[in-house]
């Protein structure tokens, strides 16, 4: 269904498709015109029109009745004419005239300008068709619409020249044929009927093409929007995955740093600095028997440097030197440390030490 709003007239690629469709219509009409000689005109060169009748001009082609309408009335009439496929005909009740009058009242309306641009190619073709069937009155009316829409349009001068040439040729044939008044009246009736039928068919086809192009454009816009949304969704997913990976790497880095800091902050046996390590007392019984040996003691140094716990890990011989070894270690003192340190030392017992 074609839009009633002039601001929705096709633009860009749609407009090029519209011109192509209109050119196809023109080709069919031209082939039809080539199959028969155009009817003769009267001596004035405008069939059925007195020689004194003035041809429409860009200033007079829009009727006074149309010009007198308000902007809102013109907009409504233009939309209705568009909907009913009265794009450029009949004179005085077509979309072209309503939009031209509306543009005179509201020159800055972009929607009106767009609609007129869309209508121009079809009007050019209709002008050529009227010229080819020797309907010069209609051809000049349509030409005046084109010239009022865009006086610099490249078709204006060409159409003026070809219409004048066709009129001259039609007048020459009419003079040769010497048509009777009755024959001329019949020819004018046939010409009017043919004009109305051709314009009706051409305008209906142009309206269908325009609606199809607008529908295709809407579907393409919807497809592009869907693709854009999908691309945005994928990009958002990619960014979220990248954010999560960055967060994971940062957490791993922080954990490694924490572990390294903890490792560096936790003192080890190598960090112990002894202040006092008195030797153990040699047991009298072992001294009398000349017994020697060694004891490995595991002990913990507290943060104040004192030994908080001690136990025998290994003794040779067993139990001979254990008590003295543990007692000696408990009296040892070290420099304060950041955290308790557990280590092992081996104490040797030998007579004479």
C-alpha positions in Angstrom: 0.0 0.0 0.0 1.5 3.3 -1.0 2.1 5.8 1.8 -0.1 8.9 2.1 2.6 11.0 3.6 4.6 13.0 1.1 7.6 12.8 3.5 7.8 9.1 2.7 8.3 9.5 -1.0 11.1 7.1 -2.2 14.6 8.4 -2.2 18.1 7.3 -3.3 18.1 3.8 -4.8 14.3 3.6 -4.8 14.2 6.7 -6.9 16.5 5.1 -9.5 14.3 2.0 -9.6 11.3 4.3 -10.1 12.9 6.0 -13.1 13.8 2.6 -14.6 10.2 1.4 -14.2 8.9 4.6 -15.8 11.4 4.2 -18.7 10.0 0.7 -19.3 6.5 2.1 -19.5 7.7 4.8 -21.9 9.3 2.1 -24.2 6.1 0.2 -24.4 4.1 3.4 -25.2 6.7 4.4 -27.8 6.5 1.1 -29.6 2.7 1.4 -29.7 3.0 4.9 -31.1 5.4 3.7 -33.8 2.9 1.2 -35.1 0.4 4.0 -36.3 0.6 7.5 -37.6 -0.5 10.1 -35.1 -3.9 11.7 -35.9 -3.8 14.9 -37.8 -4.0 18.3 -36.1 -5.8 21.4 -37.1 -4.1 24.3 -38.7 -3.3 25.8 -35.4 -1.1 22.8 -34.4 -3.3 21.9 -31.3 -6.1 19.5 -32.2 -9.5 20.7 -31.2 -8.2 23.8 -29.6 -8.7 27.3 -31.1 -5.6 28.9 -32.4 -6.0 31.7 -29.9 -6.0 29.4 -26.8 -2.9 30.1 -24.7 -0.7 27.2 -23.8 -0.1 26.7 -20.0 3.0 28.2 -18.6 4.8 27.4 -15.3 3.0 30.4 -13.8 -0.5 29.3 -14.9 -0.3 25.5 -15.0 -1.5 25.2 -11.4 -5.2 26.2 -11.4 -6.4 29.1 -9.3 -8.7 26.7 -7.4 -5.8 24.6 -6.4 -3.7 27.6 -5.4 -6.5 28.9 -3.2 -6.4 25.8 -1.0 -4.7 26.0 2.4 -1.5 24.1 3.1 -3.4 21.4 5.1 -6.0 21.0 2.3 -3.2 20.8 -0.3 -1.4 18.1 1.7 -4.5 16.1 2.2 -5.5 16.4 -1.5 -1.9 15.5 -2.6 -1.9 12.3 -0.4 -5.3 11.3 -1.7 -4.3 11.9 -5.4 -1.1 9.8 -4.7 -3.3 7.0 -3.2 -5.7 7.1 -6.1 -2.9 7.1 -8.8 -3.7 10.6 -10.0 0.0 11.5 -10.2 0.0 14.1 -13.0 -3.5 13.9 -14.5 -6.2 15.0 -14.9 -5.4 18.7 -15.0 -6.5 20.5 -11.8 -6.8 17.4 -9.7 -3.4 15.6 -9.5 -0.6 15.1 -7.0 1.9 17.2 -9.1 -0.3 20.4 -9.0 -1.1 20.0 -5.3 2.5 19.5 -4.3 3.6 22.4 -6.5 1.0 24.7 -4.8 2.1 23.4 -1.4 5.8 24.1 -2.2 4.9 27.7 -3.1 3.4 28.0 0.4 6.0 26.0 2.2 9.3 26.2 0.2 11.3 24.5 3.0 9.2 21.4 3.2 11.7 18.6 2.4 8.9 16.0 2.0 7.2 18.0 -0.7 10.4 18.5 -2.6 11.1 14.7 -2.4 7.7 13.9 -3.7 8.1 16.2 -6.7 11.5 14.7 -7.5 9.8 11.2 -7.5 7.0 12.4 -9.8 9.3 14.1 -12.4 10.5 11.0 -14.3 6.9 9.8 -14.8 5.7 13.2 -15.9 8.5 13.4 -18.5 7.5 10.1 -19.9 3.8 11.1 -19.9 4.7 14.3 -21.8 6.6 12.2 -24.5 3.6 9.9 -24.8 1.2 12.8 -25.3 3.5 14.3 -27.9 3.8 11.0 -29.8 0.0 10.7 -30.0 -0.3 14.3 -31.2 -2.0 15.4 -28.0 -0.2 18.7 -27.9 -2.5 20.4 -25.4 -1.8 17.7 -22.8 1.9 17.6 -23.7 2.3 21.3 -23.1 0.4 21.1 -19.8 2.7 18.4 -18.6 5.7 20.3 -19.9 4.6 23.3 -17.9 4.4 21.1 -14.7 7.9 19.9 -15.3 9.3 23.4 -15.9 7.5 24.7 -12.8 9.0 21.8 -10.8 12.5 22.2 -12.1 13.2 24.8 -14.8 16.7 23.4 -15.2 15.7 19.9 -15.7 17.5 18.5 -18.8 14.3 17.3 -20.4 12.7 20.8 -20.6 14.4 22.2 -23.6 14.4 18.8 -25.4 10.6 18.5 -24.9 10.0 22.1 -26.1 11.8 21.4 -29.3 10.3 18.0 -30.0 6.8 19.1 -29.2 7.1 22.1 -31.5 8.5 19.9 -34.3 5.7 17.4 -33.8 3.1 20.2 -33.9 4.5 21.5 -37.2 4.5 18.1 -38.7 0.9 17.4 -37.5 -0.2 20.7 -39.0 1.4 19.8 -42.3 -0.3 16.5 -42.5 -3.6 18.0 -41.5 -3.3 20.5 -44.3 -2.6 17.7 -46.7 -5.4 15.5 -45.5 -8.0 18.3 -45.4 -10.0 16.7 -42.6 -13.7 17.6 -42.3 -15.0 19.2 -39.1 -16.9 15.9 -38.4 -13.7 13.8 -38.9 -11.8 16.2 -36.7 -14.4 16.0 -33.9 -14.3 12.2 -34.0 -10.5 12.3 -34.0 -10.6 14.6 -30.9 -13.0 12.2 -29.1 -10.8 9.3 -29.9 -7.7 11.2 -28.8 -9.4 12.2 -25.5 -10.4 8.6 -24.8 -6.9 7.3 -25.7 -5.3 9.9 -23.5 -7.4 9.1 -20.5 -6.9 5.3 -20.8 -3.2 5.6 -21.3 -2.8 8.0 -18.5 -4.9 5.8 -16.2 -2.9 2.7 -17.0 0.5 4.4 -16.7 -0.3 6.1 -13.4 -1.7 2.9 -11.9 1.4 1.0 -13.0 3.7 3.8 -11.6 1.8 3.7 -8.3 2.2 -0.1 -8.1 5.9 0.1 -8.9 6.3 2.9 -6.3 4.5 0.8 -3.6 6.6 -2.2 -4.4 9.8 -0.2 -4.2 8.8 1.3 -0.9 8.0 -2.2 0.4 11.3 -3.6 -0.8 13.1 -0.6 0.8 11.3 -1.2 4.1 12.2 -4.9 4.0 15.8 -4.1 3.2 15.9 -1.5 6.0 14.5 -4.2 8.4 17.1 -6.7 7.2 19.9 -4.2 7.7 18.5 -3.3 11.2 18.4 -7.0 12.1 21.9 -7.5 10.8 23.1 -4.4 12.8 21.4 -5.7 16.0 23.0 -9.1 15.5 26.4 -7.5 14.9 26.0 -5.4 18.0 25.0 -8.5 20.0 28.0 -10.4 18.8 30.3 -7.4 19.5 28.8 -7.0 23.0 29.4 -10.8 23.6 33.0 -10.4 22.3 33.6 -7.4 24.6 32.1 -9.2 27.6 34.3 -12.3 26.9 37.3 -10.0 26.6 36.3 -8.3 29.8 35.9 -11.6 31.7 39.3 -12.8 30.3 41.0 -9.6 31.4 39.4 -9.9 34.8 40.6 -13.5 35.1 44.1 -12.6 34.1 44.1 -9.6 36.5 42.8 -11.9 39.3 45.6 -14.4 38.5 48.2 -11.6 38.5 47.0 -10.3 41.8 47.0 -13.8 43.3 50.5 -14.4 42.1 51.6 -11.1 43.5 49.9 -11.9 46.8 51.6 -15.2 47.0 54.9 -13.7 46.1 54.4 -11.0 48.7 53.5 -13.6 51.2 56.5 -15.7 50.3 58.8 -12.7 50.6 57.1 -11.7 53.9 57.3 -15.1 55.5 60.7 -15.6 57.1 62.6 -18.9 56.7 65.4 -20.6 58.6 67.9 -18.6 56.5 66.4 -15.4 57.9 67.1 -16.4 61.5 69.8 -14.3 63.2 71.1 -15.9 66.4 71.7 -13.6 69.4 72.5 -16.3 72.0 73.0 -20.1 71.5 74.5 -21.5 74.7 75.9 -25.0 74.4 74.1 -27.9 76.0 75.4 -29.4 79.3 77.2 -32.7 78.8 75.4 -35.4 80.8 77.8 -36.6 83.7 77.1 -40.3 83.0 78.0 -40.0 79.4 81.1 -38.0 80.4 82.2 -40.8 82.8 81.7 -43.5 80.1 83.2 -41.3 77.3 80.1 -41.6 75.3 79.6 -39.3 72.3 76.6 -38.7 70.0 74.4 -36.2 68.3 70.8 -35.0 68.5 68.7 -33.4 65.8 66.2 -31.0 67.3 63.2 -29.3 65.6 62.2 -26.0 67.2 60.1 -23.0 66.5 61.3 -19.4 66.9 58.5 -17.0 67.9 58.2 -13.4 66.6 60.1 -12.1 69.6 63.0 -14.3 68.9 62.5 -16.8 71.7 62.1 -20.6 71.1 58.5 -21.5 71.7 58.7 -25.2 71.1 61.4 -27.9 70.7 61.4 -31.7 70.1 63.9 -34.4 69.3 63.7 -35.6 65.7 66.6 -38.0 65.7 69.2 -39.0 68.4 72.3 -41.2 68.3 72.5 -42.9 70.7 68.8 -42.7 71.7 67.8 -40.8 74.8 71.3 -40.2 76.1 71.6 -36.6 75.1 67.9 -35.8 74.3 67.0 -33.8 77.5 70.1 -31.7 77.5 69.8 -30.9 73.8 66.2 -29.8 74.1 67.0 -27.8 77.3 69.8 -26.0 75.5 67.7 -25.1 72.5 64.9 -23.7 74.6 67.5 -21.1 76.0 68.5 -19.9 72.6 67.5 -16.4 71.4 67.2 -14.9 67.9 66.4 -11.5 66.5 62.7 -10.9 66.2 61.0 -12.2 63.0 57.8 -11.2 61.1 56.3 -14.7 61.6 57.2 -17.8 63.6 59.8 -20.0 61.9 60.3 -23.7 62.4 63.7 -25.2 61.7 66.0 -28.1 62.6 69.5 -28.1 64.0 71.9 -31.0 64.9 73.7 -30.7 68.2 76.9 -32.8 68.6 78.1 -34.2 71.9 81.7 -35.2 72.3 83.9 -35.7 75.5 86.4 -32.8 75.9 84.2 -30.2 74.0 
